[in-house]
Amino acid sequence: MKKVAFICIHNACRSQMAEGFAAAMGKGVLKAYSAGTEKYPEVNPNAVKVMQEIGISMAGHHPKLLENIPPVDIVVTMGCGVSCPYLPCSHREDWALDDPLGKDIAAFRKTRDIIKEKVQDLIARVKTGKI
């Protein structure tokens, strides 16, 4: 099983949703973590809401910093526009996702759906040995 970290600035929205999808869909394939580069007080309530709409609970999720996660095999950055500190890994990619923060709930749903597709693709690549 590969360990994957989804990294963003605040670990409050996109990276949290990616962790939620990877945990729900990647059982036996991925062990998912998420973290941010800056402290933030809470997971965005709209991110929690749109994930709950599709049956994925983010209860218990809270923003974490990079030093709060273990070493990983795969690092996925969310497209934060900043360079993340170096995290050792065997595979790294950036998903270049727009941050829905400050936008309406439809923007959160759109981001959620894009993340779902990307997590499904990541799982498929791990299963087939491409990663």
LUMMAR-59857 format. One line per 3 residues: number of its first residue (from 0); for each residue z, x, y of N, C-alpha, C. Coordinates in steps of 0.2 Angstrom, whole numbers, plus 2048, in hexadecimal, padded with zeros to 3 digits. Each point is the difference from the previous one (the first is absolute). Layout:
<atoms>
NUM = Z,X,Y,Z,X,Y,Z,X,Y; ...
</atoms>
This chain:
<atoms>
0 = 800,804,7FA,800,7FC,806,800,804,806; 7FC,7FF,805,7FF,804,806,805,7FD,805; 803,804,804,804,7FE,806,7FC,800,806
3 = 800,7FB,804,7FC,7FF,806,805,7FF,806; 7FE,803,806,804,7FE,806,7FB,7FE,805; 801,7FA,803,7FD,7FD,805,803,802,807
6 = 7FD,803,804,803,803,806,7FD,7FD,806; 805,7FF,805,7FE,7FD,807,805,803,805; 7FF,7FE,806,805,802,805,806,7FD,7FF
9 = 801,7F9,800,806,7FD,800,802,7FD,7F9; 7FC,800,7FB,801,7FE,7F9,803,7F8,801; 7FD,7FC,804,802,7FA,802,7FB,7FA,7FE
12 = 7FA,802,7FE,7FB,7FB,7FF,7FB,802,7FB; 7FB,804,802,7FA,801,7FB,803,804,7FA; 804,805,801,802,804,7FA,805,7FC,7FC
15 = 803,7FC,803,805,7FC,7FC,7FC,7FB,7FC; 7FB,7FD,803,7FB,7FB,7FC,7FD,804,7FA; 7FE,806,801,7FC,804,7FB,805,801,7FA
18 = 806,802,802,806,801,7FB,801,7FA,7FC; 800,7FA,803,801,7FA,7FD,7FB,7FE,7FB; 7F9,801,802,7FB,7FF,7FC,800,805,7FA
21 = 801,806,801,800,805,7FB,805,7FF,7FB; 806,7FE,802,805,7FE,7FB,7FF,7FA,7FC; 7FD,7FB,803,7FE,7FA,7FD,7FA,801,7FB
24 = 7FB,803,802,7FA,801,7FC,7FF,806,7FC; 804,805,802,7FF,807,7FD,805,801,7FA; 803,7FC,7FE,805,801,7FA,7FD,804,7FB
27 = 804,805,7FE,7FD,805,7FB,7FB,805,802; 7FE,7FF,806,7FB,805,803,802,804,806; 804,7FC,804,802,803,806,808,7FF,801
30 = 803,805,803,807,7FF,802,7FF,800,808; 801,7FB,804,7FF,800,807,806,801,804; 7FF,804,806,804,801,805,7FD,7FF,807
33 = 804,7FF,805,7FD,800,806,805,803,805; 7FD,803,806,804,804,804,7FD,800,807; 804,802,805,7FD,801,807,802,806,803
36 = 7FD,802,805,801,806,804,805,7FF,805; 802,7FA,802,805,7FF,805,804,7FA,7FE; 807,800,802,804,7FB,7FE,7FE,7FA,803
39 = 802,7FA,7FD,7FE,7FA,802,805,7FB,7FD; 802,7FB,804,806,7FC,7FD,7FF,7FB,7FB; 7FA,7FD,7FF,7FF,7FB,7FB,7F8,800,7FE
42 = 7FF,7FD,7FA,7F9,7FE,7FE,7FE,7FA,804; 7FA,800,802,7FD,7FB,805,801,7F9,7FC; 803,7FB,803,801,7FA,7FD,7F9,7FC,7FE
45 = 7FB,802,804,7F9,7FD,7FF,7FD,803,7F9; 802,806,7FF,7FD,804,7FA,804,7FD,7FA; 806,7FF,801,804,7FC,7FA,7FD,7F9,7FF
48 = 7FF,7FD,805,7FE,7F9,800,7F9,7FF,7FC; 7FB,805,802,7FA,7FF,7FD,800,802,7F9; 804,805,7FE,801,802,7F9,803,7FA,7FC
51 = 805,7FD,803,803,7FB,7FC,7FB,7FA,7FF; 7FC,7FF,805,7FB,7FB,7FF,7FC,800,7F9; 7FF,807,7FE,7FC,801,7FA,805,802,7FA
54 = 806,7FE,801,805,801,7FA,803,807,7FF; 7FF,805,805,803,806,800,806,801,805; 806,800,7FD,806,801,804,801,807,802
57 = 801,800,806,802,807,803,808,800,802; 803,7FC,7FD,808,7FF,801,803,807,7FE; 804,803,804,803,806,7FE,7FC,806,803
60 = 7FA,7FF,802,7FC,805,803,803,802,807; 800,806,802,802,803,806,7FC,806,802; 7FF,801,806,7FD,807,802,803,806,7FE
63 = 7FD,804,7FD,802,807,7FE,7FC,806,803; 804,805,800,7FC,806,803,7FE,804,7FA; 7FB,805,802,7FD,804,7FB,805,804,7FB
66 = 806,802,803,805,804,7FC,804,7FB,7FC; 7FF,7F9,800,803,7FC,7FC,7FC,7FE,7F9; 7FA,803,7FF,7FC,7FF,7FA,800,806,7FC
69 = 7FF,7FF,7FA,7FF,806,7FB,7F9,803,801; 7FF,806,7FD,7F9,803,800,7FC,7FB,7FC; 7F9,800,802,7FB,7FB,7FE,7FA,804,7FE
72 = 7FC,7FC,7FC,7F9,803,7FE,7FB,7FE,805; 800,7FA,803,7FB,7FD,804,803,7FF,807; 7FD,802,806,802,7FE,806,7FB,7FC,803
75 = 801,7FA,803,7FC,7FB,803,802,7FF,807; 7FD,802,805,802,7FF,807,7FC,7F9,802; 803,7FD,805,7FD,7F9,802,7FB,800,806
78 = 7FF,806,802,7FC,800,806,804,800,807; 805,803,800,805,800,806,7FD,804,806; 7FB,804,7FF,7FE,803,806,804,806,802
81 = 805,802,7FB,804,806,801,7FF,804,7FA; 802,807,800,7FF,803,7FA,807,800,7FD; 801,7FE,7FA,806,800,7FC,802,807,7FE
84 = 807,802,800,802,806,7FE,7FD,801,7F9; 7FF,806,7FE,7FD,802,7F9,805,7FD,7FB; 7FD,7FD,7FB,804,7FE,7FA,7FC,802,7FA
87 = 803,805,7FC,7FC,802,7FA,7FE,7FA,7FC; 7FA,801,7FD,7FD,7FB,7FC,7FA,802,7FD; 7FD,7FD,7FB,7FA,802,7FC,7FA,7FC,803
90 = 801,7FA,804,7FB,7FC,803,803,7FD,806; 7FB,800,805,802,7FD,807,7FA,7FD,803; 801,7FA,803,7FB,7FC,803,803,7FC,806
93 = 7FC,7FE,804,802,7FC,806,7FC,7F9,800; 803,7FB,801,7FD,7F9,800,7FE,7FE,806; 801,803,806,7FE,7FE,806,801,7F9,802
96 = 806,7FD,7FF,801,7F9,801,802,7FF,807; 7FE,7FA,803,802,7FE,807,807,7FE,7FF; 805,801,805,807,7FE,7FF,800,7F9,803
99 = 802,7FB,7FC,801,7F9,803,805,7FE,805; 805,805,801,806,7FF,804,7FE,7FE,807; 803,7FA,802,7FF,7FD,806,7FA,7FB,800
102 = 7FD,7FF,7FA,7FA,7FB,800,803,7FA,7FC; 7FB,7FB,800,802,7FA,7FD,801,801,7F8; 802,7FB,7FD,801,800,7F9,7FA,801,7FC
105 = 7FA,7FD,803,7FA,801,7FC,7FE,808,800; 802,804,804,7FF,807,800,804,803,7FA; 806,7FE,7FF,804,802,7FB,7FD,7FE,7F9
108 = 7FD,7FA,800,7FD,7FE,7F9,7FA,804,7FF; 7FC,801,805,7FA,804,7FF,802,807,7FE; 805,803,803,802,807,7FE,803,800,7F9
111 = 803,7FB,7FE,803,7FF,7F9,7FB,800,7FB; 7FA,7FC,801,7FB,7FF,7FC,7FC,807,7FF; 7FF,803,805,7FD,807,800,804,805,7FC
114 = 806,800,801,805,804,7FC,800,7FE,7F9; 800,7FA,7FE,7FF,7FE,7F9,7FA,803,7FD; 7FA,7FF,803,7FA,803,7FD,801,808,7FF
117 = 803,803,805,800,807,7FF,805,802,7FB; 806,7FD,7FF,804,801,7FB,7FD,7FF,7F9; 7FC,7FB,7FF,7FD,7FE,7FA,7FB,806,7FE
120 = 7FD,802,805,7FB,806,7FF,804,806,7FE; 805,802,804,804,805,7FE,803,800,7F9; 802,7FA,7FE,802,7FF,7F9,7FB,802,7FB
123 = 7FA,7FD,801,7FA,801,7FC,7FE,807,7FF; 800,804,806,7FF,807,800,805,804,7FC; 806,7FE,800,805,804,7FD,7FF,7FE,7F8
126 = 7FF,7FA,7FE,7FF,7FE,7F9,7FA,803,7FD; 7FB,802,804,7FA,803,7FD,800,807,801; 805,803,802,801,807,801,7FC,803,806
129 = 7FE,7FC,804,7FC,803,806,805,803,805; 807,7FE,7FF,805,803,804,805,803,7FC
</atoms>
